[in-house]
Each structure stands twice: as C-alpha cells, then as structure tokens.
Amino acid sequence: MKINVTIDCTPQEARRFFGQPDIEPLQQALLAQMQAQMEKNLTAMNMGDMGALMKNFMTGPDAATSWGQWQDMFMKMAGGGGAAGEKG
C-alpha cells in the first residue's frame, strides 16, 4: 500500500507547526549588521586614495617581503615571468 500526503503551507507555517522558533528577526538584524560592516570596510579602504590603500598592504614587520611579492605578482601579470630582477 502506498499513501501520498501533500501539504500546502509556507515555510513559516511549517516551522510554527513543528514548534521551531521564528528566527527571521535575528536573521534580519544580522544581515543589517553585516551590511553596515561591509560598507564601513569599503569606506575605510577608499579605493580613490591609492596611497592609503597601499599603506594597508605595505605596513608591518614583513613590509619588504610584501613589496617583493607585489613586484613578483605585477611582473607575472605583465608577462615578465619570475621574481623581480630575474631574467628568463
């Protein structure tokens, strides 16, 4: 014997029926907080100020290493191949 049951309800109605909590307000608050943080970070990066942007990447104890890695990346993108200063 085979029995099929079709239930037509919204996800909210199903959660309420099974006794699960309504977390939609929490989700909305979290999404708003995430959006605000992302906007704050984008503003802080200020893509129009290249000096400030590069300062974020070039500071710290390994600034020389970071600069070398940037040079290598740009050389490879330009078709120069290996590390800065290498011929090949």
PDB file with SEQRES, HELIX, SHEET and CRYST1 records, atoms N, CA, C and O in Angstrom:
SEQRES   1 A   88  MET LYS ILE ASN VAL THR ILE ASP CYS THR PRO GLN GLU          
SEQRES   2 A   88  ALA ARG ARG PHE PHE GLY GLN PRO ASP ILE GLU PRO LEU          
SEQRES   3 A   88  GLN GLN ALA LEU LEU ALA GLN MET GLN ALA GLN MET GLU          
SEQRES   4 A   88  LYS ASN LEU THR ALA MET ASN MET GLY ASP MET GLY ALA          
SEQRES   5 A   88  LEU MET LYS ASN PHE MET THR GLY PRO ASP ALA ALA THR          
SEQRES   6 A   88  SER TRP GLY GLN TRP GLN ASP MET PHE MET LYS MET ALA          
SEQRES   7 A   88  GLY GLY GLY GLY ALA ALA GLY GLU LYS GLY                      
HELIX    1 AA1 PRO A   11  PHE A   17  1                                   7    
HELIX    2 AA2 GLU A   24  MET A   45  1                                  22    
HELIX    3 AA3 MET A   50  MET A   58  1                                   9    
HELIX    4 AA4 ALA A   63  MET A   77  1                                  15    
CRYST1    1.000    1.000    1.000  90.00  90.00  90.00 P 1           1          
ATOM      1  N   MET A   1       0.848  -1.159   0.000  1.00  0.00           N  
ATOM      2  CA  MET A   1       0.000   0.000   0.000  1.00  0.00           C  
ATOM      3  C   MET A   1       0.908   1.241   0.000  1.00  0.00           C  
ATOM      4  O   MET A   1       1.944   1.268   0.665  1.00  0.00           O  
ATOM      5  N   LYS A   2       0.506   2.241  -0.742  1.00  0.00           N  
ATOM      6  CA  LYS A   2       1.269   3.471  -0.846  1.00  0.00           C  
ATOM      7  C   LYS A   2       0.332   4.641  -0.591  1.00  0.00           C  
ATOM      8  O   LYS A   2      -0.736   4.744  -1.195  1.00  0.00           O  
ATOM      9  N   ILE A   3       0.753   5.531   0.323  1.00  0.00           N  
ATOM     10  CA  ILE A   3      -0.066   6.698   0.658  1.00  0.00           C  
ATOM     11  C   ILE A   3       0.777   7.950   0.435  1.00  0.00           C  
ATOM     12  O   ILE A   3       1.891   8.053   0.948  1.00  0.00           O  
ATOM     13  N   ASN A   4       0.251   8.886  -0.320  1.00  0.00           N  
ATOM     14  CA  ASN A   4       0.905  10.171  -0.550  1.00  0.00           C  
ATOM     15  C   ASN A   4       0.113  11.263   0.145  1.00  0.00           C  
ATOM     16  O   ASN A   4      -1.110  11.335   0.024  1.00  0.00           O  
ATOM     17  N   VAL A   5       0.829  12.114   0.875  1.00  0.00           N  
ATOM     18  CA  VAL A   5       0.188  13.231   1.549  1.00  0.00           C  
ATOM     19  C   VAL A   5       0.858  14.509   1.044  1.00  0.00           C  
ATOM     20  O   VAL A   5       2.081  14.638   1.081  1.00  0.00           O  
ATOM     21  N   THR A   6       0.059  15.424   0.584  1.00  0.00           N  
ATOM     22  CA  THR A   6       0.569  16.703   0.111  1.00  0.00           C  
ATOM     23  C   THR A   6       0.109  17.792   1.065  1.00  0.00           C  
ATOM     24  O   THR A   6      -1.081  17.932   1.348  1.00  0.00           O  
ATOM     25  N   ILE A   7       1.072  18.558   1.554  1.00  0.00           N  
ATOM     26  CA  ILE A   7       0.747  19.651   2.472  1.00  0.00           C  
ATOM     27  C   ILE A   7       1.137  20.955   1.790  1.00  0.00           C  
ATOM     28  O   ILE A   7       2.277  21.132   1.360  1.00  0.00           O  
ATOM     29  N   ASP A   8       0.182  21.851   1.700  1.00  0.00           N  
ATOM     30  CA  ASP A   8       0.412  23.142   1.068  1.00  0.00           C  
ATOM     31  C   ASP A   8       0.478  24.206   2.159  1.00  0.00           C  
ATOM     32  O   ASP A   8      -0.548  24.645   2.677  1.00  0.00           O  
ATOM     33  N   CYS A   9       1.716  24.618   2.504  1.00  0.00           N  
ATOM     34  CA  CYS A   9       1.884  25.655   3.520  1.00  0.00           C  
ATOM     35  C   CYS A   9       3.185  26.397   3.274  1.00  0.00           C  
ATOM     36  O   CYS A   9       4.057  25.927   2.543  1.00  0.00           O  
ATOM     37  N   THR A  10       3.301  27.540   3.883  1.00  0.00           N  
ATOM     38  CA  THR A  10       4.520  28.329   3.750  1.00  0.00           C  
ATOM     39  C   THR A  10       5.572  27.776   4.706  1.00  0.00           C  
ATOM     40  O   THR A  10       5.234  27.044   5.637  1.00  0.00           O  
ATOM     41  N   PRO A  11       6.844  28.118   4.489  1.00  0.00           N  
ATOM     42  CA  PRO A  11       7.881  27.671   5.415  1.00  0.00           C  
ATOM     43  C   PRO A  11       7.624  28.164   6.844  1.00  0.00           C  
ATOM     44  O   PRO A  11       7.889  27.443   7.805  1.00  0.00           O  
ATOM     45  N   GLN A  12       7.107  29.397   6.983  1.00  0.00           N  
ATOM     46  CA  GLN A  12       6.800  29.918   8.317  1.00  0.00           C  
ATOM     47  C   GLN A  12       5.721  29.072   8.992  1.00  0.00           C  
ATOM     48  O   GLN A  12       5.826  28.759  10.178  1.00  0.00           O  
ATOM     49  N   GLU A  13       4.697  28.706   8.245  1.00  0.00           N  
ATOM     50  CA  GLU A  13       3.633  27.873   8.812  1.00  0.00           C  
ATOM     51  C   GLU A  13       4.164  26.504   9.221  1.00  0.00           C  
ATOM     52  O   GLU A  13       3.776  25.979  10.264  1.00  0.00           O  
ATOM     53  N   ALA A  14       5.041  25.924   8.416  1.00  0.00           N  
ATOM     54  CA  ALA A  14       5.609  24.610   8.745  1.00  0.00           C  
ATOM     55  C   ALA A  14       6.460  24.697  10.009  1.00  0.00           C  
ATOM     56  O   ALA A  14       6.374  23.826  10.875  1.00  0.00           O  
ATOM     57  N   ARG A  15       7.286  25.749  10.121  1.00  0.00           N  
ATOM     58  CA  ARG A  15       8.106  25.907  11.331  1.00  0.00           C  
ATOM     59  C   ARG A  15       7.226  26.063  12.571  1.00  0.00           C  
ATOM     60  O   ARG A  15       7.496  25.466  13.613  1.00  0.00           O  
ATOM     61  N   ARG A  16       6.185  26.862  12.448  1.00  0.00           N  
ATOM     62  CA  ARG A  16       5.272  27.067  13.583  1.00  0.00           C  
ATOM     63  C   ARG A  16       4.596  25.743  13.957  1.00  0.00           C  
ATOM     64  O   ARG A  16       4.454  25.437  15.141  1.00  0.00           O  
ATOM     65  N   PHE A  17       4.178  24.956  12.957  1.00  0.00           N  
ATOM     66  CA  PHE A  17       3.514  23.682  13.204  1.00  0.00           C  
ATOM     67  C   PHE A  17       4.430  22.718  13.953  1.00  0.00           C  
ATOM     68  O   PHE A  17       3.987  22.015  14.862  1.00  0.00           O  
ATOM     69  N   PHE A  18       5.724  22.685  13.565  1.00  0.00           N  
ATOM     70  CA  PHE A  18       6.664  21.769  14.203  1.00  0.00           C  
ATOM     71  C   PHE A  18       7.300  22.354  15.462  1.00  0.00           C  
ATOM     72  O   PHE A  18       8.148  21.707  16.078  1.00  0.00           O  
ATOM     73  N   GLY A  19       6.909  23.557  15.851  1.00  0.00           N  
ATOM     74  CA  GLY A  19       7.379  24.144  17.095  1.00  0.00           C  
ATOM     75  C   GLY A  19       8.769  24.752  17.031  1.00  0.00           C  
ATOM     76  O   GLY A  19       9.398  24.970  18.066  1.00  0.00           O  
ATOM     77  N   GLN A  20       9.252  25.026  15.831  1.00  0.00           N  
ATOM     78  CA  GLN A  20      10.572  25.640  15.704  1.00  0.00           C  
ATOM     79  C   GLN A  20      10.451  27.146  15.923  1.00  0.00           C  
ATOM     80  O   GLN A  20       9.427  27.747  15.600  1.00  0.00           O  
ATOM     81  N   PRO A  21      11.500  27.749  16.474  1.00  0.00           N  
ATOM     82  CA  PRO A  21      11.433  29.194  16.754  1.00  0.00           C  
ATOM     83  C   PRO A  21      11.491  30.026  15.468  1.00  0.00           C  
ATOM     84  O   PRO A  21      12.051  29.601  14.457  1.00  0.00           O  
ATOM     85  N   ASP A  22      10.905  31.204  15.536  1.00  0.00           N  
ATOM     86  CA  ASP A  22      10.943  32.142  14.416  1.00  0.00           C  
ATOM     87  C   ASP A  22      12.215  32.972  14.555  1.00  0.00           C  
ATOM     88  O   ASP A  22      12.310  33.838  15.424  1.00  0.00           O  
ATOM     89  N   ILE A  23      13.188  32.700  13.694  1.00  0.00           N  
ATOM     90  CA  ILE A  23      14.468  33.407  13.791  1.00  0.00           C  
ATOM     91  C   ILE A  23      14.612  34.490  12.726  1.00  0.00           C  
ATOM     92  O   ILE A  23      15.696  35.049  12.559  1.00  0.00           O  
ATOM     93  N   GLU A  24      13.547  34.788  12.015  1.00  0.00           N  
ATOM     94  CA  GLU A  24      13.627  35.801  10.963  1.00  0.00           C  
ATOM     95  C   GLU A  24      14.075  37.164  11.494  1.00  0.00           C  
ATOM     96  O   GLU A  24      14.898  37.805  10.841  1.00  0.00           O  
ATOM     97  N   PRO A  25      13.579  37.646  12.648  1.00  0.00           N  
ATOM     98  CA  PRO A  25      14.081  38.932  13.153  1.00  0.00           C  
ATOM     99  C   PRO A  25      15.587  38.901  13.442  1.00  0.00           C  
ATOM    100  O   PRO A  25      16.287  39.885  13.202  1.00  0.00           O  
ATOM    101  N   LEU A  26      16.073  37.787  13.950  1.00  0.00           N  
ATOM    102  CA  LEU A  26      17.503  37.642  14.207  1.00  0.00           C  
ATOM    103  C   LEU A  26      18.290  37.672  12.900  1.00  0.00           C  
ATOM    104  O   LEU A  26      19.337  38.313  12.816  1.00  0.00           O  
ATOM    105  N   GLN A  27      17.782  36.972  11.876  1.00  0.00           N  
ATOM    106  CA  GLN A  27      18.439  36.965  10.579  1.00  0.00           C  
ATOM    107  C   GLN A  27      18.491  38.371   9.983  1.00  0.00           C  
ATOM    108  O   GLN A  27      19.521  38.779   9.447  1.00  0.00           O  
ATOM    109  N   GLN A  28      17.399  39.101  10.073  1.00  0.00           N  
ATOM    110  CA  GLN A  28      17.351  40.455   9.527  1.00  0.00           C  
ATOM    111  C   GLN A  28      18.350  41.371  10.248  1.00  0.00           C  
ATOM    112  O   GLN A  28      19.038  42.168   9.611  1.00  0.00           O  
ATOM    113  N   ALA A  29      18.421  41.252  11.567  1.00  0.00           N  
ATOM    114  CA  ALA A  29      19.357  42.067  12.339  1.00  0.00           C  
ATOM    115  C   ALA A  29      20.800  41.732  11.971  1.00  0.00           C  
ATOM    116  O   ALA A  29      21.630  42.630  11.830  1.00  0.00           O  
ATOM    117  N   LEU A  30      21.099  40.441  11.816  1.00  0.00           N  
ATOM    118  CA  LEU A  30      22.438  40.006  11.444  1.00  0.00           C  
ATOM    119  C   LEU A  30      22.817  40.502  10.064  1.00  0.00           C  
ATOM    120  O   LEU A  30      23.935  40.974   9.861  1.00  0.00           O  
ATOM    121  N   LEU A  31      21.896  40.403   9.108  1.00  0.00           N  
ATOM    122  CA  LEU A  31      22.171  40.879   7.759  1.00  0.00           C  
ATOM    123  C   LEU A  31      22.419  42.386   7.737  1.00  0.00           C  
ATOM    124  O   LEU A  31      23.308  42.859   7.029  1.00  0.00           O  
ATOM    125  N   ALA A  32      21.638  43.138   8.509  1.00  0.00           N  
ATOM    126  CA  ALA A  32      21.830  44.588   8.577  1.00  0.00           C  
ATOM    127  C   ALA A  32      23.194  44.914   9.169  1.00  0.00           C  
ATOM    128  O   ALA A  32      23.872  45.830   8.705  1.00  0.00           O  
ATOM    129  N   GLN A  33      23.596  44.168  10.191  1.00  0.00           N  
ATOM    130  CA  GLN A  33      24.898  44.382  10.828  1.00  0.00           C  
ATOM    131  C   GLN A  33      26.038  44.054   9.862  1.00  0.00           C  
ATOM    132  O   GLN A  33      27.027  44.784   9.791  1.00  0.00           O  
ATOM    133  N   MET A  34      25.897  42.957   9.122  1.00  0.00           N  
ATOM    134  CA  MET A  34      26.914  42.576   8.147  1.00  0.00           C  
ATOM    135  C   MET A  34      27.032  43.621   7.043  1.00  0.00           C  
ATOM    136  O   MET A  34      28.140  43.962   6.628  1.00  0.00           O  
ATOM    137  N   GLN A  35      25.902  44.128   6.567  1.00  0.00           N  
ATOM    138  CA  GLN A  35      25.915  45.133   5.518  1.00  0.00           C  
ATOM    139  C   GLN A  35      26.596  46.412   6.006  1.00  0.00           C  
ATOM    140  O   GLN A  35      27.390  47.012   5.280  1.00  0.00           O  
ATOM    141  N   ALA A  36      26.290  46.825   7.222  1.00  0.00           N  
ATOM    142  CA  ALA A  36      26.904  48.031   7.785  1.00  0.00           C  
ATOM    143  C   ALA A  36      28.418  47.849   7.906  1.00  0.00           C  
ATOM    144  O   ALA A  36      29.175  48.772   7.607  1.00  0.00           O  
ATOM    145  N   GLN A  37      28.862  46.677   8.339  1.00  0.00           N  
ATOM    146  CA  GLN A  37      30.302  46.416   8.485  1.00  0.00           C  
ATOM    147  C   GLN A  37      30.995  46.416   7.130  1.00  0.00           C  
ATOM    148  O   GLN A  37      32.097  46.949   6.997  1.00  0.00           O  
ATOM    149  N   MET A  38      30.360  45.824   6.124  1.00  0.00           N  
ATOM    150  CA  MET A  38      30.944  45.803   4.786  1.00  0.00           C  
ATOM    151  C   MET A  38      31.061  47.217   4.223  1.00  0.00           C  
ATOM    152  O   MET A  38      32.079  47.559   3.621  1.00  0.00           O  
ATOM    153  N   GLU A  39      30.036  48.036   4.413  1.00  0.00           N  
ATOM    154  CA  GLU A  39      30.079  49.414   3.933  1.00  0.00           C  
ATOM    155  C   GLU A  39      31.176  50.196   4.649  1.00  0.00           C  
ATOM    156  O   GLU A  39      31.874  51.001   4.034  1.00  0.00           O  
ATOM    157  N   LYS A  40      31.323  49.958   5.948  1.00  0.00           N  
ATOM    158  CA  LYS A  40      32.361  50.629   6.727  1.00  0.00           C  
ATOM    159  C   LYS A  40      33.748  50.244   6.211  1.00  0.00           C  
ATOM    160  O   LYS A  40      34.621  51.100   6.069  1.00  0.00           O  
ATOM    161  N   ASN A  41      33.947  48.952   5.931  1.00  0.00           N  
ATOM    162  CA  ASN A  41      35.244  48.484   5.436  1.00  0.00           C  
ATOM    163  C   ASN A  41      35.544  49.049   4.052  1.00  0.00           C  
ATOM    164  O   ASN A  41      36.682  49.429   3.778  1.00  0.00           O  
ATOM    165  N   LEU A  42      34.546  49.109   3.180  1.00  0.00           N  
ATOM    166  CA  LEU A  42      34.762  49.666   1.850  1.00  0.00           C  
ATOM    167  C   LEU A  42      35.102  51.146   1.929  1.00  0.00           C  
ATOM    168  O   LEU A  42      35.952  51.634   1.183  1.00  0.00           O  
ATOM    169  N   THR A  43      34.441  51.859   2.830  1.00  0.00           N  
ATOM    170  CA  THR A  43      34.736  53.271   3.008  1.00  0.00           C  
ATOM    171  C   THR A  43      36.151  53.449   3.537  1.00  0.00           C  
ATOM    172  O   THR A  43      36.869  54.351   3.105  1.00  0.00           O  
ATOM    173  N   ALA A  44      36.556  52.595   4.468  1.00  0.00           N  
ATOM    174  CA  ALA A  44      37.898  52.683   5.050  1.00  0.00           C  
ATOM    175  C   ALA A  44      38.971  52.403   4.010  1.00  0.00           C  
ATOM    176  O   ALA A  44      40.055  52.983   4.072  1.00  0.00           O  
ATOM    177  N   MET A  45      38.687  51.524   3.054  1.00  0.00           N  
ATOM    178  CA  MET A  45      39.670  51.205   2.016  1.00  0.00           C  
ATOM    179  C   MET A  45      39.836  52.375   1.041  1.00  0.00           C  
ATOM    180  O   MET A  45      40.919  52.568   0.488  1.00  0.00           O  
ATOM    181  N   ASN A  46      38.797  53.136   0.832  1.00  0.00           N  
ATOM    182  CA  ASN A  46      38.820  54.321  -0.033  1.00  0.00           C  
ATOM    183  C   ASN A  46      39.639  54.061  -1.290  1.00  0.00           C  
ATOM    184  O   ASN A  46      40.798  54.464  -1.389  1.00  0.00           O  
ATOM    185  N   MET A  47      39.025  53.390  -2.232  1.00  0.00           N  
ATOM    186  CA  MET A  47      39.715  52.993  -3.455  1.00  0.00           C  
ATOM    187  C   MET A  47      40.277  54.185  -4.232  1.00  0.00           C  
ATOM    188  O   MET A  47      41.175  53.992  -5.052  1.00  0.00           O  
ATOM    189  N   GLY A  48      39.785  55.407  -4.009  1.00  0.00           N  
ATOM    190  CA  GLY A  48      40.297  56.567  -4.720  1.00  0.00           C  
ATOM    191  C   GLY A  48      41.644  57.026  -4.190  1.00  0.00           C  
ATOM    192  O   GLY A  48      42.377  57.721  -4.893  1.00  0.00           O  
ATOM    193  N   ASP A  49      41.985  56.652  -2.963  1.00  0.00           N  
ATOM    194  CA  ASP A  49      43.245  57.066  -2.358  1.00  0.00           C  
ATOM    195  C   ASP A  49      44.219  55.898  -2.413  1.00  0.00           C  
ATOM    196  O   ASP A  49      44.281  55.092  -1.486  1.00  0.00           O  
ATOM    197  N   MET A  50      44.976  55.809  -3.497  1.00  0.00           N  
ATOM    198  CA  MET A  50      45.863  54.665  -3.705  1.00  0.00           C  
ATOM    199  C   MET A  50      46.952  54.594  -2.634  1.00  0.00           C  
ATOM    200  O   MET A  50      47.365  53.499  -2.253  1.00  0.00           O  
ATOM    201  N   GLY A  51      47.423  55.745  -2.144  1.00  0.00           N  
ATOM    202  CA  GLY A  51      48.443  55.739  -1.099  1.00  0.00           C  
ATOM    203  C   GLY A  51      47.945  55.065   0.168  1.00  0.00           C  
ATOM    204  O   GLY A  51      48.661  54.268   0.774  1.00  0.00           O  
ATOM    205  N   ALA A  52      46.715  55.384   0.572  1.00  0.00           N  
ATOM    206  CA  ALA A  52      46.145  54.764   1.772  1.00  0.00           C  
ATOM    207  C   ALA A  52      45.915  53.281   1.552  1.00  0.00           C  
ATOM    208  O   ALA A  52      46.117  52.475   2.460  1.00  0.00           O  
ATOM    209  N   LEU A  53      45.494  52.919   0.353  1.00  0.00           N  
ATOM    210  CA  LEU A  53      45.262  51.507   0.044  1.00  0.00           C  
ATOM    211  C   LEU A  53      46.573  50.719   0.107  1.00  0.00           C  
ATOM    212  O   LEU A  53      46.621  49.638   0.693  1.00  0.00           O  
ATOM    213  N   MET A  54      47.623  51.255  -0.491  1.00  0.00           N  
ATOM    214  CA  MET A  54      48.906  50.555  -0.482  1.00  0.00           C  
ATOM    215  C   MET A  54      49.483  50.498   0.930  1.00  0.00           C  
ATOM    216  O   MET A  54      50.162  49.534   1.284  1.00  0.00           O  
ATOM    217  N   LYS A  55      49.217  51.526   1.738  1.00  0.00           N  
ATOM    218  CA  LYS A  55      49.710  51.527   3.114  1.00  0.00           C  
ATOM    219  C   LYS A  55      49.141  50.349   3.887  1.00  0.00           C  
ATOM    220  O   LYS A  55      49.826  49.762   4.725  1.00  0.00           O  
ATOM    221  N   ASN A  56      47.886  50.000   3.607  1.00  0.00           N  
ATOM    222  CA  ASN A  56      47.274  48.846   4.275  1.00  0.00           C  
ATOM    223  C   ASN A  56      48.031  47.562   3.966  1.00  0.00           C  
ATOM    224  O   ASN A  56      48.137  46.681   4.820  1.00  0.00           O  
ATOM    225  N   PHE A  57      48.556  47.453   2.756  1.00  0.00           N  
ATOM    226  CA  PHE A  57      49.241  46.229   2.350  1.00  0.00           C  
ATOM    227  C   PHE A  57      50.728  46.246   2.653  1.00  0.00           C  
ATOM    228  O   PHE A  57      51.354  45.189   2.729  1.00  0.00           O  
ATOM    229  N   MET A  58      51.299  47.418   2.826  1.00  0.00           N  
ATOM    230  CA  MET A  58      52.752  47.523   2.923  1.00  0.00           C  
ATOM    231  C   MET A  58      53.276  47.852   4.318  1.00  0.00           C  
ATOM    232  O   MET A  58      54.442  48.224   4.453  1.00  0.00           O  
ATOM    233  N   THR A  59      52.467  47.731   5.341  1.00  0.00           N  
ATOM    234  CA  THR A  59      52.940  48.038   6.681  1.00  0.00           C  
ATOM    235  C   THR A  59      53.183  46.759   7.464  1.00  0.00           C  
ATOM    236  O   THR A  59      52.715  45.685   7.085  1.00  0.00           O  
ATOM    237  N   GLY A  60      53.906  46.885   8.539  1.00  0.00           N  
ATOM    238  CA  GLY A  60      54.157  45.736   9.400  1.00  0.00           C  
ATOM    239  C   GLY A  60      55.589  45.268   9.292  1.00  0.00           C  
ATOM    240  O   GLY A  60      56.378  45.826   8.529  1.00  0.00           O  
ATOM    241  N   PRO A  61      55.929  44.236  10.059  1.00  0.00           N  
ATOM    242  CA  PRO A  61      57.317  43.757  10.105  1.00  0.00           C  
ATOM    243  C   PRO A  61      57.779  43.120   8.803  1.00  0.00           C  
ATOM    244  O   PRO A  61      58.980  43.050   8.544  1.00  0.00           O  
ATOM    245  N   ASP A  62      56.848  42.658   7.986  1.00  0.00           N  
ATOM    246  CA  ASP A  62      57.238  41.995   6.736  1.00  0.00           C  
ATOM    247  C   ASP A  62      56.932  42.867   5.524  1.00  0.00           C  
ATOM    248  O   ASP A  62      56.592  42.348   4.461  1.00  0.00           O  
ATOM    249  N   ALA A  63      57.051  44.190   5.672  1.00  0.00           N  
ATOM    250  CA  ALA A  63      56.733  45.105   4.576  1.00  0.00           C  
ATOM    251  C   ALA A  63      57.628  44.858   3.360  1.00  0.00           C  
ATOM    252  O   ALA A  63      57.159  44.930   2.224  1.00  0.00           O  
ATOM    253  N   ALA A  64      58.908  44.568   3.587  1.00  0.00           N  
ATOM    254  CA  ALA A  64      59.821  44.315   2.467  1.00  0.00           C  
ATOM    255  C   ALA A  64      59.406  43.061   1.719  1.00  0.00           C  
ATOM    256  O   ALA A  64      59.439  43.027   0.489  1.00  0.00           O  
ATOM    257  N   THR A  65      59.017  42.031   2.456  1.00  0.00           N  
ATOM    258  CA  THR A  65      58.547  40.793   1.833  1.00  0.00           C  
ATOM    259  C   THR A  65      57.284  41.054   1.039  1.00  0.00           C  
ATOM    260  O   THR A  65      57.140  40.570  -0.084  1.00  0.00           O  
ATOM    261  N   SER A  66      56.357  41.827   1.625  1.00  0.00           N  
ATOM    262  CA  SER A  66      55.108  42.150   0.938  1.00  0.00           C  
ATOM    263  C   SER A  66      55.390  42.886  -0.363  1.00  0.00           C  
ATOM    264  O   SER A  66      54.789  42.580  -1.393  1.00  0.00           O  
ATOM    265  N   TRP A  67      56.297  43.852  -0.322  1.00  0.00           N  
ATOM    266  CA  TRP A  67      56.618  44.626  -1.517  1.00  0.00           C  
ATOM    267  C   TRP A  67      57.203  43.716  -2.596  1.00  0.00           C  
ATOM    268  O   TRP A  67      56.870  43.855  -3.773  1.00  0.00           O  
ATOM    269  N   GLY A  68      58.069  42.793  -2.201  1.00  0.00           N  
ATOM    270  CA  GLY A  68      58.639  41.850  -3.159  1.00  0.00           C  
ATOM    271  C   GLY A  68      57.570  40.964  -3.787  1.00  0.00           C  
ATOM    272  O   GLY A  68      57.619  40.675  -4.983  1.00  0.00           O  
ATOM    273  N   GLN A  69      56.622  40.542  -2.992  1.00  0.00           N  
ATOM    274  CA  GLN A  69      55.530  39.717  -3.513  1.00  0.00           C  
ATOM    275  C   GLN A  69      54.678  40.509  -4.498  1.00  0.00           C  
ATOM    276  O   GLN A  69      54.255  39.977  -5.524  1.00  0.00           O  
ATOM    277  N   TRP A  70      54.425  41.786  -4.186  1.00  0.00           N  
ATOM    278  CA  TRP A  70      53.663  42.636  -5.118  1.00  0.00           C  
ATOM    279  C   TRP A  70      54.418  42.789  -6.436  1.00  0.00           C  
ATOM    280  O   TRP A  70      53.825  42.698  -7.511  1.00  0.00           O  
ATOM    281  N   GLN A  71      55.732  43.022  -6.348  1.00  0.00           N  
ATOM    282  CA  GLN A  71      56.534  43.162  -7.563  1.00  0.00           C  
ATOM    283  C   GLN A  71      56.471  41.889  -8.394  1.00  0.00           C  
ATOM    284  O   GLN A  71      56.294  41.947  -9.610  1.00  0.00           O  
ATOM    285  N   ASP A  72      56.616  40.743  -7.744  1.00  0.00           N  
ATOM    286  CA  ASP A  72      56.546  39.462  -8.453  1.00  0.00           C  
ATOM    287  C   ASP A  72      55.198  39.293  -9.147  1.00  0.00           C  
ATOM    288  O   ASP A  72      55.131  38.869 -10.300  1.00  0.00           O  
ATOM    289  N   MET A  73      54.121  39.631  -8.428  1.00  0.00           N  
ATOM    290  CA  MET A  73      52.790  39.476  -8.999  1.00  0.00           C  
ATOM    291  C   MET A  73      52.627  40.360 -10.239  1.00  0.00           C  
ATOM    292  O   MET A  73      52.106  39.907 -11.258  1.00  0.00           O  
ATOM    293  N   PHE A  74      53.073  41.625 -10.155  1.00  0.00           N  
ATOM    294  CA  PHE A  74      52.930  42.527 -11.288  1.00  0.00           C  
ATOM    295  C   PHE A  74      53.814  42.100 -12.463  1.00  0.00           C  
ATOM    296  O   PHE A  74      53.421  42.243 -13.621  1.00  0.00           O  
ATOM    297  N   MET A  75      54.997  41.581 -12.168  1.00  0.00           N  
ATOM    298  CA  MET A  75      55.875  41.096 -13.242  1.00  0.00           C  
ATOM    299  C   MET A  75      55.242  39.918 -13.966  1.00  0.00           C  
ATOM    300  O   MET A  75      55.303  39.833 -15.193  1.00  0.00           O  
ATOM    301  N   LYS A  76      54.639  39.013 -13.213  1.00  0.00           N  
ATOM    302  CA  LYS A  76      53.984  37.859 -13.834  1.00  0.00           C  
ATOM    303  C   LYS A  76      52.786  38.289 -14.666  1.00  0.00           C  
ATOM    304  O   LYS A  76      52.540  37.755 -15.748  1.00  0.00           O  
ATOM    305  N   MET A  77      52.037  39.273 -14.142  1.00  0.00           N  
ATOM    306  CA  MET A  77      50.870  39.757 -14.890  1.00  0.00           C  
ATOM    307  C   MET A  77      51.308  40.459 -16.175  1.00  0.00           C  
ATOM    308  O   MET A  77      50.609  40.402 -17.187  1.00  0.00           O  
ATOM    309  N   ALA A  78      52.457  41.116 -16.133  1.00  0.00           N  
ATOM    310  CA  ALA A  78      52.951  41.828 -17.301  1.00  0.00           C  
ATOM    311  C   ALA A  78      53.675  40.895 -18.272  1.00  0.00           C  
ATOM    312  O   ALA A  78      54.133  41.322 -19.332  1.00  0.00           O  
ATOM    313  N   GLY A  79      53.772  39.635 -17.905  1.00  0.00           N  
ATOM    314  CA  GLY A  79      54.422  38.672 -18.786  1.00  0.00           C  
ATOM    315  C   GLY A  79      55.928  38.574 -18.570  1.00  0.00           C  
ATOM    316  O   GLY A  79      56.643  37.999 -19.390  1.00  0.00           O  
ATOM    317  N   GLY A  80      56.403  39.138 -17.464  1.00  0.00           N  
ATOM    318  CA  GLY A  80      57.829  39.132 -17.179  1.00  0.00           C  
ATOM    319  C   GLY A  80      58.328  37.820 -16.580  1.00  0.00           C  
ATOM    320  O   GLY A  80      59.535  37.599 -16.491  1.00  0.00           O  
ATOM    321  N   GLY A  81      57.419  36.962 -16.174  1.00  0.00           N  
ATOM    322  CA  GLY A  81      57.821  35.662 -15.655  1.00  0.00           C  
ATOM    323  C   GLY A  81      58.112  35.643 -14.179  1.00  0.00           C  
ATOM    324  O   GLY A  81      57.221  35.902 -13.371  1.00  0.00           O  
ATOM    325  N   GLY A  82      59.354  35.340 -13.803  1.00  0.00           N  
ATOM    326  CA  GLY A  82      59.732  35.044 -12.427  1.00  0.00           C  
ATOM    327  C   GLY A  82      59.837  36.251 -11.520  1.00  0.00           C  
ATOM    328  O   GLY A  82      59.200  37.282 -11.737  1.00  0.00           O  
ATOM    329  N   ALA A  83      60.658  36.091 -10.501  1.00  0.00           N  
ATOM    330  CA  ALA A  83      60.807  37.111  -9.462  1.00  0.00           C  
ATOM    331  C   ALA A  83      61.445  38.364 -10.034  1.00  0.00           C  
ATOM    332  O   ALA A  83      62.126  38.317 -11.059  1.00  0.00           O  
ATOM    333  N   ALA A  84      61.220  39.479  -9.364  1.00  0.00           N  
ATOM    334  CA  ALA A  84      61.781  40.749  -9.809  1.00  0.00           C  
ATOM    335  C   ALA A  84      63.300  40.657  -9.875  1.00  0.00           C  
ATOM    336  O   ALA A  84      63.940  40.170  -8.943  1.00  0.00           O  
ATOM    337  N   GLY A  85      63.858  41.113 -10.952  1.00  0.00           N  
ATOM    338  CA  GLY A  85      65.307  41.079 -11.091  1.00  0.00           C  
ATOM    339  C   GLY A  85      65.827  39.825 -11.786  1.00  0.00           C  
ATOM    340  O   GLY A  85      66.980  39.787 -12.214  1.00  0.00           O  
ATOM    341  N   GLU A  86      64.987  38.803 -11.901  1.00  0.00           N  
ATOM    342  CA  GLU A  86      65.404  37.574 -12.583  1.00  0.00           C  
ATOM    343  C   GLU A  86      65.249  37.750 -14.087  1.00  0.00           C  
ATOM    344  O   GLU A  86      64.372  38.481 -14.549  1.00  0.00           O  
ATOM    345  N   LYS A  87      66.075  37.101 -14.819  1.00  0.00           N  
ATOM    346  CA  LYS A  87      65.930  37.089 -16.266  1.00  0.00           C  
ATOM    347  C   LYS A  87      65.550  35.674 -16.665  1.00  0.00           C  
ATOM    348  O   LYS A  87      66.053  34.691 -16.121  1.00  0.00           O  
ATOM    349  N   GLY A  88      64.659  35.604 -17.616  1.00  0.00           N  
ATOM    350  CA  GLY A  88      64.333  34.251 -18.015  1.00  0.00           C  
ATOM    351  C   GLY A  88      63.208  34.248 -18.878  1.00  0.00           C  
ATOM    352  O   GLY A  88      62.777  33.185 -19.326  1.00  0.00           O  
TER     353      GLY A  88                                                      
END                                                                             
